[in-house]
Amino acid sequence: MGTVHGLDDFTNNGVQTFSDMHLTILDYSLKDNQVWVRFTNEGTQVGTFMGYPASNKHAV
């Protein structure tokens, strides 16, 4: 499948930005050399996310 770059940074940023982050996997598929995952992610934004300052609100 190869190397995935940036996954650790993305995960660490999410954990630091959303205090009570919860990820729910809704569906997934594995076929040949491809994988896809459909998920929801929610939490309270306590840090800057993609340039948006902390809102201290719950986001889904």
matplotlib code that plots the C-alpha trace (Angstrom):
import matplotlib.pyplot as plt

x = [0.0, 2.9, 3.7, 1.0, 2.6, 1.1, -1.2, 0.6, 0.5, -3.2, -4.0, -2.0, -3.4, -7.0, -6.4, -5.0, -7.6, -10.7, -10.7, -13.3, -12.8, -14.8, -14.5, -17.2, -16.6, -19.8, -18.7, -15.6, -14.4, -11.3, -10.7, -7.6, -5.0, -7.6, -9.3, -11.9, -13.6, -16.7, -16.7, -18.0, -15.7, -16.9, -15.6, -15.3, -12.9, -10.5, -7.6, -7.0, -8.2, -7.4, -6.9, -10.1, -9.6, -11.0, -14.8, -15.2, -18.3, -19.1, -18.7, -19.7]
y = [0.0, 2.4, 5.0, 7.4, 10.8, 13.2, 10.7, 11.1, 14.9, 14.8, 12.5, 14.4, 17.8, 16.4, 15.0, 18.3, 20.4, 18.5, 17.7, 14.8, 13.6, 10.5, 8.8, 6.4, 4.2, 4.0, 1.8, 0.5, -1.5, -3.4, -4.3, -5.1, -2.4, 0.1, 0.9, 3.5, 4.3, 6.5, 7.9, 10.7, 12.6, 14.8, 16.7, 20.1, 22.4, 23.7, 24.7, 26.2, 24.0, 24.7, 28.4, 28.7, 29.7, 27.6, 28.0, 25.8, 24.4, 20.8, 20.0, 17.0]
z = [0.0, 0.6, 3.2, 4.5, 5.2, 7.7, 9.5, 12.8, 12.6, 11.7, 14.6, 17.1, 16.0, 16.3, 19.8, 21.0, 19.2, 20.3, 24.0, 23.9, 20.4, 19.4, 16.0, 14.8, 11.8, 9.8, 6.9, 5.2, 2.2, 1.4, -2.3, -4.2, -3.0, -1.9, 1.4, 2.1, 5.4, 6.0, 9.5, 11.8, 14.1, 17.0, 19.9, 21.7, 19.8, 22.4, 20.1, 16.6, 13.8, 10.1, 11.0, 13.0, 16.7, 19.5, 19.9, 22.9, 21.2, 20.4, 16.7, 14.6]

ax = plt.figure().add_subplot(projection="3d")
ax.plot(x, y, z, "-o")
ax.set_aspect("equal")
plt.show()
